Amino acid sequence: MNTEENYLHKTWSDSIESISIDDVREAISEVQEIEGEHVAFWVGIFDEDEFILEADKDLNLTGVFGTELDEQIKFKAKSWEEVEELFTLFLDGEIEDVRTRLKTY
């Protein structure tokens, strides 16, 4: 999967395009420091479809998959390291692997 067309959006900041895992690491660091009700960030990847992986400050993740963005999988991560690992796979184009891991936990 071509993951070059991607973006990162933070609820506390503007979106950035053509991101790397370093941008996600920065968002992980920031989300832990910010106070508020719904503090989250998400990464979107455009291919033939759009796929989204969102994380909030309470380690809750939501994966949005499917041609109509109709499949949402909720997941509670055990640590920020696990969050980073899932986003790394996601940015590497391992969408099915991420989907499977979210479903099995």
N, C-alpha and C positions, 0 to 999 in steps of 0.2 A: 504494500500500500504506500502510496506517495503521501508523506506527512509534511511536506514542505509548506503547504498552505494550512497554516494553523494560527491560533491566537490564544492569548491569555487575558482573561478579564477578572479584575478584582472589584469587589463591591465598594471599596474605599478609594479606587483610582481608575484611571483610564485604561482602555484595552491596549495591548501591544500585539503586533503581528510578527510572524516568522520567529518564533521563540525557540529556546533551547531548554534543556533540563536545568541550566543555571537560573533561568528566569523563574522556573517552578520552585527551585530551592529558595530563592528570594521571597516568593509569595508564601511559602510554608513558614519561613522565619517571621514574616510580617503578620500573617494571620494569627499567630500565637500571641502577638503583642497587642493587637487592636481590641478595644472594648466595644461591645455592642451586641445587639440581638442576633442579627443574621450577618455574620462576618464570614465571607466565603470567597473562593476564587474558582474559576473553571477554565479548562482548556478545551478548545474546539479544534477538530481536524476536519478539513474538507477533502473529500475524494469524490467519488461518484455520489456519496452521501455525506452527511455531517454526523460526527460522533463527538460527544461531550463527556468529560469527566470532571465532576465538581467535588470540592472538599470544603468543609466548614471547620471552624475553630474547635469543634467538639469531636473531630475525627470521623464525622459522618461523610460518606461519599455517596454520590449518585452518578451512575453511568447511564447515559442516554444513547441508545443504539436503535438501529432500524431505519428503513428507507423513509419513513415519515416521522422519525424521532419518537416513535410510539412505544418503544421498549425502555422502561426505566427500571434500573436495579439499584436498590438501596443496600448499603453496606456500612458496617462500623469497623474502622481500622483499629488495630491494637496499639499502633505507635505511629509517629511521624515518619519513621524509617520505612514502615510498610506503605504509607501514603506515597513517599518519594519513589519507592520501588514500582508501585502501580503506575504512577505518572511516567516513569522512565519507559516501561513497557508500552504504554499508550503512545508516547512520542516516537517510539521505535516502530510504530505501526502494528504492534501485536494486539490488535483490537479483540480478536477472538480469545486470546489468552486472558486479557483483562476481563472480558465478559464472563468467561468460565470461572475465573477466580472470584469475582464478585458474587456469582450465583452459588458457589460451593461453600462460602463462609457463612 
